[in-house]
């Protein structure tokens, strides 16, 4: 076997070993419902998003592809700002030659309490139903190598067919949202902070193609936060963020920051003039990848693209090529704000 094929096999083996880990996107601020159910309806009236990730094309013959789509809404708003949030999220992940597939639908519910005109506290719950399947017709096993070459006629010692299985998944979370300041062009000093903590897979569902009752999906603990900080009397906004996830022995840490430049401000009286902004940022998945990201926002819409530049020990096989990611978003109110005063009420 060539060195790349050996490294590819090791990469696939690593992916199978870590198959009990969740899907993940590098654009963590563009997947709010995957982070925390208390993000549903928090700081927005309406939000819809689609995310796509394609990774490890340089390492495996069949790249890993993940698509995610979600929408959330703020409902039953009271005069003080207290309301209910509801969200739905769907994702499909397909990995490698085995076409190991995970499909899930989730329902998110949150209760959002206005502590005052600038602070919101949200508590949320999520319930999801998932199916996992596997096609082993393209897989080869160690027992089928005789020391000289691969013999497909040799018994693999594995089941002829891996049965798909379904499971119920539940989680909970809490978030704090703060917003203040002016968002007009002459004094752009708005400040928004969003911090959350969640525990996912609380029920530890059974997670085995072999039907092993002791194989469970580990609980996942997530801490996340992001901010939007306007620089007074400029068209610049800084958007730092962080994401930390701990699941069994696996840790994922992604700090980073976007710098946004606003080209124009929407008219307060007509719908003829639209706001737009261009953002560029850099993120770092600790021990794994550097992630440059570019985003364009126009009125209520946003499109973003990023690329994971692999810097881990796998670079000998990946040649620094990790994965391409893209996101689309629609949000009301938009990222620019339509009022001169940014208040939660």
C-alpha positions as a Python dict, from the first residue, in 0.01 Angstrom:
ca = {
    (1, 'X'): (0, 0, 0),
    (2, 'X'): (115, 359, -68),
    (3, 'X'): (187, 585, 227),
    (4, 'X'): (-120, 799, 153),
    (5, 'X'): (-342, 490, 152),
    (6, 'X'): (-198, 381, 487),
    (7, 'X'): (-254, 725, 635),
    (8, 'X'): (-602, 732, 484),
    (9, 'X'): (-682, 401, 650),
    (10, 'X'): (-555, 537, 981),
    (11, 'X'): (-771, 847, 938),
    (12, 'X'): (-1080, 636, 872),
    (13, 'X'): (-996, 413, 1169),
    (14, 'X'): (-972, 725, 1385),
    (15, 'X'): (-1307, 844, 1260),
    (16, 'X'): (-1467, 508, 1342),
    (17, 'X'): (-1306, 506, 1686),
    (18, 'X'): (-1449, 853, 1753),
    (19, 'X'): (-1784, 778, 1591),
    (20, 'X'): (-1958, 848, 1921),
    (21, 'X'): (-1857, 1215, 1887),
    (22, 'X'): (-2102, 1469, 1747),
    (23, 'X'): (-2098, 1644, 1413),
    (24, 'X'): (-1943, 1986, 1430),
    (25, 'X'): (-1917, 2304, 1226),
    (26, 'X'): (-1634, 2556, 1244),
    (27, 'X'): (-1881, 2843, 1200),
    (28, 'X'): (-2023, 2789, 1548),
    (29, 'X'): (-2208, 3123, 1562),
    (30, 'X'): (-2403, 3017, 1251),
    (31, 'X'): (-2542, 2701, 1418),
    (32, 'X'): (-2712, 2837, 1733),
    (33, 'X'): (-2954, 2549, 1781),
    (34, 'X'): (-2675, 2289, 1770),
    (35, 'X'): (-2501, 2472, 2054),
    (36, 'X'): (-2781, 2524, 2300),
    (37, 'X'): (-3163, 2489, 2303),
    (38, 'X'): (-3192, 2812, 2504),
    (39, 'X'): (-3075, 2998, 2193),
    (40, 'X'): (-3416, 2941, 2032),
    (41, 'X'): (-3586, 3279, 1987),
    (42, 'X'): (-3318, 3460, 2189),
    (43, 'X'): (-3238, 3813, 2070),
    (44, 'X'): (-3427, 3765, 1741),
    (45, 'X'): (-3784, 3748, 1612),
    (46, 'X'): (-3722, 3511, 1319),
    (47, 'X'): (-3408, 3326, 1211),
    (48, 'X'): (-3348, 3056, 949),
    (49, 'X'): (-3014, 2905, 847),
    (50, 'X'): (-2860, 2635, 629),
    (51, 'X'): (-2507, 2499, 681),
    (52, 'X'): (-2294, 2269, 468),
    (53, 'X'): (-1953, 2113, 539),
    (54, 'X'): (-1734, 1898, 312),
    (55, 'X'): (-1416, 1766, 472),
    (56, 'X'): (-1120, 1529, 431),
    (57, 'X'): (-1131, 1509, 49),
    (58, 'X'): (-751, 1493, 45),
    (59, 'X'): (-738, 1200, 290),
    (60, 'X'): (-1024, 961, 210),
    (61, 'X'): (-1183, 851, -116),
    (62, 'X'): (-1533, 940, 7),
    (63, 'X'): (-1532, 1279, 187),
    (64, 'X'): (-1741, 1349, 495),
    (65, 'X'): (-2045, 1563, 415),
    (66, 'X'): (-2274, 1731, 666),
    (67, 'X'): (-2581, 1947, 601),
    (68, 'X'): (-2780, 2124, 870),
    (69, 'X'): (-3094, 2339, 849),
    (70, 'X'): (-3283, 2513, 1126),
    (71, 'X'): (-3530, 2787, 1207),
    (72, 'X'): (-3635, 2950, 1533),
    (73, 'X'): (-3889, 3212, 1636),
    (74, 'X'): (-3983, 3432, 1930),
    (75, 'X'): (-4348, 3382, 2027),
    (76, 'X'): (-4600, 3519, 2278),
    (77, 'X'): (-4403, 3836, 2350),
    (78, 'X'): (-4512, 4046, 2646),
    (79, 'X'): (-4462, 4420, 2682),
    (80, 'X'): (-4160, 4371, 2907),
    (81, 'X'): (-3980, 4148, 2657),
    (82, 'X'): (-4050, 3809, 2820),
    (83, 'X'): (-4144, 3551, 2559),
    (84, 'X'): (-4127, 3190, 2443),
    (85, 'X'): (-3884, 3056, 2186),
    (86, 'X'): (-3938, 2762, 1953),
    (87, 'X'): (-3701, 2607, 1702),
    (88, 'X'): (-3667, 2310, 1470),
    (89, 'X'): (-3339, 2169, 1343),
    (90, 'X'): (-3259, 1893, 1093),
    (91, 'X'): (-2921, 1751, 1000),
    (92, 'X'): (-2772, 1471, 794),
    (93, 'X'): (-2411, 1351, 817),
    (94, 'X'): (-2254, 1096, 581),
    (95, 'X'): (-1899, 975, 644),
    (96, 'X'): (-1651, 774, 440),
    (97, 'X'): (-1669, 466, 219),
    (98, 'X'): (-1910, 301, 460),
    (99, 'X'): (-2159, 586, 409),
    (100, 'X'): (-2201, 590, 785),
    (101, 'X'): (-2506, 815, 810),
    (102, 'X'): (-2665, 1000, 1098),
    (103, 'X'): (-2996, 1180, 1041),
    (104, 'X'): (-3175, 1372, 1315),
    (105, 'X'): (-3473, 1600, 1368),
    (106, 'X'): (-3490, 1819, 1679),
    (107, 'X'): (-3750, 2035, 1852),
    (108, 'X'): (-3623, 2320, 2074),
    (109, 'X'): (-3830, 2506, 2335),
    (110, 'X'): (-3712, 2798, 2547),
    (111, 'X'): (-3853, 3031, 2807),
    (112, 'X'): (-3700, 3381, 2786),
    (113, 'X'): (-3734, 3621, 3080),
    (114, 'X'): (-3657, 3994, 3044),
    (115, 'X'): (-3460, 4092, 3355),
    (116, 'X'): (-3471, 4455, 3239),
    (117, 'X'): (-3463, 4650, 2910),
    (118, 'X'): (-3113, 4524, 2828),
    (119, 'X'): (-3086, 4174, 2976),
    (120, 'X'): (-3254, 3846, 2882),
    (121, 'X'): (-3220, 3511, 3057),
    (122, 'X'): (-3323, 3199, 2866),
    (123, 'X'): (-3367, 2834, 2969),
    (124, 'X'): (-3424, 2573, 2700),
    (125, 'X'): (-3490, 2205, 2633),
    (126, 'X'): (-3430, 1999, 2318),
    (127, 'X'): (-3563, 1659, 2214),
    (128, 'X'): (-3446, 1485, 1899),
    (129, 'X'): (-3501, 1159, 1718),
    (130, 'X'): (-3217, 1011, 1512),
    (131, 'X'): (-3134, 719, 1285),
    (132, 'X'): (-2788, 578, 1212),
    (133, 'X'): (-2706, 346, 925),
    (134, 'X'): (-2397, 186, 771),
    (135, 'X'): (-2313, 17, 440),
    (136, 'X'): (-2016, -218, 475),
    (137, 'X'): (-2003, -337, 112),
    (138, 'X'): (-1709, -103, 38),
    (139, 'X'): (-1516, -175, 358),
    (140, 'X'): (-1210, -394, 395),
    (141, 'X'): (-1100, -555, 723),
    (142, 'X'): (-771, -660, 876),
    (143, 'X'): (-873, -1030, 868),
    (144, 'X'): (-890, -1011, 487),
    (145, 'X'): (-518, -937, 451),
    (146, 'X'): (-301, -1250, 442),
    (147, 'X'): (25, -1067, 506),
    (148, 'X'): (96, -1028, 135),
    (149, 'X'): (-217, -889, -20),
    (150, 'X'): (-587, -824, 24),
    (151, 'X'): (-815, -1124, -36),
    (152, 'X'): (-1182, -1021, -61),
    (153, 'X'): (-1287, -1387, -37),
    (154, 'X'): (-1149, -1421, 316),
    (155, 'X'): (-1395, -1400, 602),
    (156, 'X'): (-1390, -1057, 768),
    (157, 'X'): (-1525, -1177, 1101),
    (158, 'X'): (-1776, -891, 1090),
    (159, 'X'): (-2155, -908, 1041),
    (160, 'X'): (-2266, -937, 679),
    (161, 'X'): (-2500, -643, 733),
    (162, 'X'): (-2500, -382, 1006),
    (163, 'X'): (-2853, -307, 1121),
    (164, 'X'): (-2954, 57, 1138),
    (165, 'X'): (-3083, 182, 1472),
    (166, 'X'): (-3285, 472, 1609),
    (167, 'X'): (-3257, 665, 1932),
    (168, 'X'): (-3412, 950, 2130),
    (169, 'X'): (-3182, 1232, 2238),
    (170, 'X'): (-3249, 1508, 2494),
    (171, 'X'): (-3057, 1810, 2624),
    (172, 'X'): (-3093, 2135, 2817),
    (173, 'X'): (-2922, 2472, 2838),
    (174, 'X'): (-2921, 2826, 2973),
    (175, 'X'): (-2815, 3155, 2808),
    (176, 'X'): (-2772, 3522, 2894),
    (177, 'X'): (-2821, 3794, 2631),
    (178, 'X'): (-2729, 4161, 2676),
    (179, 'X'): (-2772, 4447, 2429),
    (180, 'X'): (-2725, 4821, 2459),
    (181, 'X'): (-2606, 5126, 2267),
    (182, 'X'): (-2680, 5312, 1948),
    (183, 'X'): (-2665, 5156, 1604),
    (184, 'X'): (-2676, 5463, 1379),
    (185, 'X'): (-2382, 5555, 1156),
    (186, 'X'): (-2290, 5872, 1345),
    (187, 'X'): (-2244, 5690, 1674),
    (188, 'X'): (-2205, 5319, 1614),
    (189, 'X'): (-2134, 5198, 1968),
    (190, 'X'): (-2383, 4912, 2005),
    (191, 'X'): (-2272, 4625, 2228),
    (192, 'X'): (-2426, 4278, 2227),
    (193, 'X'): (-2313, 3984, 2441),
    (194, 'X'): (-2451, 3630, 2424),
    (195, 'X'): (-2316, 3363, 2665),
    (196, 'X'): (-2449, 3010, 2713),
    (197, 'X'): (-2395, 2672, 2874),
    (198, 'X'): (-2562, 2344, 2774),
    (199, 'X'): (-2559, 1972, 2852),
    (200, 'X'): (-2651, 1750, 2556),
    (201, 'X'): (-2726, 1375, 2533),
    (202, 'X'): (-2843, 1379, 2895),
    (203, 'X'): (-3014, 1041, 2849),
    (204, 'X'): (-2696, 879, 2704),
    (205, 'X'): (-2875, 682, 2429),
    (206, 'X'): (-2750, 343, 2316),
    (207, 'X'): (-2509, 396, 2028),
    (208, 'X'): (-2387, 73, 1870),
    (209, 'X'): (-2424, -104, 1535),
    (210, 'X'): (-2348, -428, 1719),
    (211, 'X'): (-2639, -384, 1962),
    (212, 'X'): (-2409, -356, 2264),
    (213, 'X'): (-2611, -222, 2555),
    (214, 'X'): (-2302, -79, 2724),
    (215, 'X'): (-2214, 140, 2423),
    (216, 'X'): (-2364, 479, 2500),
    (217, 'X'): (-2345, 823, 2341),
    (218, 'X'): (-2155, 1025, 2604),
    (219, 'X'): (-2298, 1344, 2748),
    (220, 'X'): (-2161, 1658, 2590),
    (221, 'X'): (-2093, 1978, 2786),
    (222, 'X'): (-2082, 2300, 2583),
    (223, 'X'): (-1980, 2653, 2682),
    (224, 'X'): (-2009, 2922, 2419),
    (225, 'X'): (-2019, 3297, 2380),
    (226, 'X'): (-2010, 3572, 2119),
    (227, 'X'): (-2021, 3950, 2115),
    (228, 'X'): (-2076, 4237, 1875),
    (229, 'X'): (-1885, 4549, 1980),
    (230, 'X'): (-1927, 4866, 1774),
    (231, 'X'): (-1630, 5103, 1762),
    (232, 'X'): (-1765, 5451, 1829),
    (233, 'X'): (-1777, 5693, 1534),
    (234, 'X'): (-1652, 5429, 1291),
    (235, 'X'): (-1808, 5175, 1056),
    (236, 'X'): (-1623, 4890, 1226),
    (237, 'X'): (-1766, 4622, 1453),
    (238, 'X'): (-1563, 4353, 1629),
    (239, 'X'): (-1724, 4011, 1680),
    (240, 'X'): (-1519, 3786, 1911),
    (241, 'X'): (-1651, 3439, 1997),
    (242, 'X'): (-1552, 3116, 2168),
    (243, 'X'): (-1675, 2757, 2172),
    (244, 'X'): (-1571, 2482, 2414),
    (245, 'X'): (-1709, 2127, 2403),
    (246, 'X'): (-1619, 1832, 2624),
    (247, 'X'): (-1747, 1485, 2540),
    (248, 'X'): (-1596, 1180, 2708),
    (249, 'X'): (-1221, 1213, 2644),
    (250, 'X'): (-1263, 1449, 2350),
    (251, 'X'): (-1227, 1829, 2373),
    (252, 'X'): (-1294, 2089, 2107),
    (253, 'X'): (-1194, 2451, 2166),
    (254, 'X'): (-1250, 2723, 1903),
    (255, 'X'): (-1168, 3087, 1984),
    (256, 'X'): (-1169, 3357, 1717),
    (257, 'X'): (-1286, 3699, 1603),
    (258, 'X'): (-1453, 3864, 1302),
    (259, 'X'): (-1402, 4226, 1197),
    (260, 'X'): (-1708, 4376, 1024),
    (261, 'X'): (-1711, 4685, 802),
    (262, 'X'): (-2054, 4838, 733),
    (263, 'X'): (-2094, 4990, 386),
    (264, 'X'): (-2436, 5149, 431),
    (265, 'X'): (-2721, 5192, 676),
    (266, 'X'): (-3087, 5117, 601),
    (267, 'X'): (-3323, 5409, 573),
    (268, 'X'): (-3541, 5456, 878),
    (269, 'X'): (-3835, 5576, 665),
    (270, 'X'): (-3825, 5383, 338),
    (271, 'X'): (-3723, 5037, 225),
    (272, 'X'): (-3518, 5161, -70),
    (273, 'X'): (-3177, 5178, 97),
    (274, 'X'): (-3039, 4848, 228),
    (275, 'X'): (-2760, 4789, 479),
    (276, 'X'): (-2464, 4574, 382),
    (277, 'X'): (-2142, 4467, 549),
    (278, 'X'): (-1832, 4259, 480),
    (279, 'X'): (-1663, 4063, 758),
    (280, 'X'): (-1337, 3874, 774),
    (281, 'X'): (-1217, 3663, 1064),
    (282, 'X'): (-981, 3398, 1184),
    (283, 'X'): (-1056, 3109, 1418),
    (284, 'X'): (-843, 2834, 1565),
    (285, 'X'): (-956, 2483, 1653),
    (286, 'X'): (-695, 2410, 1916),
    (287, 'X'): (-458, 2135, 1809),
    (288, 'X'): (-634, 2077, 1478),
    (289, 'X'): (-697, 2363, 1235),
    (290, 'X'): (-675, 2732, 1150),
    (291, 'X'): (-1005, 2857, 1006),
    (292, 'X'): (-1022, 3177, 796),
    (293, 'X'): (-1379, 3297, 737),
    (294, 'X'): (-1541, 3552, 504),
    (295, 'X'): (-1902, 3675, 541),
    (296, 'X'): (-2122, 3916, 347),
    (297, 'X'): (-2444, 4055, 494),
    (298, 'X'): (-2713, 4236, 297),
    (299, 'X'): (-3036, 4354, 459),
    (300, 'X'): (-3180, 4045, 632),
    (301, 'X'): (-2950, 3794, 458),
    (302, 'X'): (-2603, 3659, 526),
    (303, 'X'): (-2370, 3426, 338),
    (304, 'X'): (-2043, 3299, 485),
    (305, 'X'): (-1764, 3068, 372),
    (306, 'X'): (-1472, 2922, 567),
    (307, 'X'): (-1201, 2663, 526),
    (308, 'X'): (-1034, 2440, 785),
    (309, 'X'): (-658, 2448, 723),
    (310, 'X'): (-541, 2130, 895),
    (311, 'X'): (-235, 2178, 1121),
    (312, 'X'): (-260, 1856, 1324),
    (313, 'X'): (-46, 1543, 1299),
    (314, 'X'): (-256, 1440, 998),
    (315, 'X'): (-95, 1704, 774),
    (316, 'X'): (134, 1440, 614),
    (317, 'X'): (-177, 1292, 451),
    (318, 'X'): (-407, 1596, 436),
    (319, 'X'): (-142, 1839, 308),
    (320, 'X'): (-312, 2100, 532),
    (321, 'X'): (-645, 2052, 351),
    (322, 'X'): (-927, 1999, 598),
    (323, 'X'): (-1276, 2106, 500),
    (324, 'X'): (-1485, 2368, 321),
    (325, 'X'): (-1787, 2512, 498),
    (326, 'X'): (-2068, 2743, 388),
    (327, 'X'): (-2368, 2897, 564),
    (328, 'X'): (-2676, 3096, 462),
    (329, 'X'): (-2889, 3293, 709),
    (330, 'X'): (-3207, 3499, 715),
    (331, 'X'): (-3283, 3697, 1031),
    (332, 'X'): (-3532, 3950, 1167),
    (333, 'X'): (-3428, 4197, 1301),
    (334, 'X'): (-3124, 4205, 1076),
    (335, 'X'): (-2764, 4232, 1191),
    (336, 'X'): (-2770, 4612, 1153),
    (337, 'X'): (-3079, 4700, 1361),
    (338, 'X'): (-3363, 4912, 1223),
    (339, 'X'): (-3392, 5153, 1515),
    (340, 'X'): (-3152, 5414, 1644),
    (341, 'X'): (-3182, 5265, 1995),
    (342, 'X'): (-3098, 4899, 2047),
    (343, 'X'): (-3339, 4787, 2320),
    (344, 'X'): (-3478, 4445, 2399),
    (345, 'X'): (-3828, 4577, 2472),
}
